[in-house]
Amino acid sequence: MPLDKPWEYTERSLLRLCSPLIFPDRISSNLKPKTETSHGISAPLSLSLGHLRLSVTDLPGAIAFFEALGARQDVDRDNFAVMEFSDKTRLQLTGGASNIATDAPLQFDFRVKDIDSAWQECADNGLKPAPIARQTPGHDSFIVNGPDGCEIKINSGYKRA
């Protein structure tokens, strides 16, 4: 299923690609990654997200945008930067892309502890956040337009009924 252009992956193909991670019970037990514990018992690997990647046409503008959201720039190379967020999630920005779909939602979103404060901070930083959509049960959320017009969703924690 690999494509020459990774942005051409569809939601369905990404789900098929990632379904073993999302639905580990669908994997044959002999294919599940195992590690040995100190007691000699096999256990699933403990995984966490390492990097997210986003191609942009205006790298300096994208860096400024994510700094306004609270990230700090950690790596700066030719047409490449890494932004680090407060939870240590790292976003790799690759500049020089010329074929980016505008007004497309990202395949990831951000979570904040206080949605109202986050909305106000985005407004104060000139990011023009959309009104907060309140949802119970669910996440309160709002959208800001990011680099190259992509929609970036900011979520609260999940609220139960």
Number of C-alpha atoms within 10 A of each C-alpha: 8 9 8 8 7 8 12 10 15 10 10 9 13 12 13 13 14 12 14 15 13 11 9 13 11 11 12 9 10 7 9 14 11 14 12 11 10 7 6 8 9 12 12 11 11 8 7 7 8 9 13 14 11 14 21 25 18 17 20 15 14 22 21 15 18 18 16 16 17 16 21 17 18 13 12 12 8 9 16 16 20 21 23 20 18 9 7 12 14 20 20 18 24 20 18 14 13 10 10 14 11 13 14 14 16 12 11 9 13 12 16 14 10 12 20 15 11 20 23 14 16 18 14 12 14 11 18 14 21 15 11 15 11 13 14 10 10 14 18 20 23 21 21 20 19 21 23 17 15 18 19 21 20 21 22 20 14 13 11 9 7
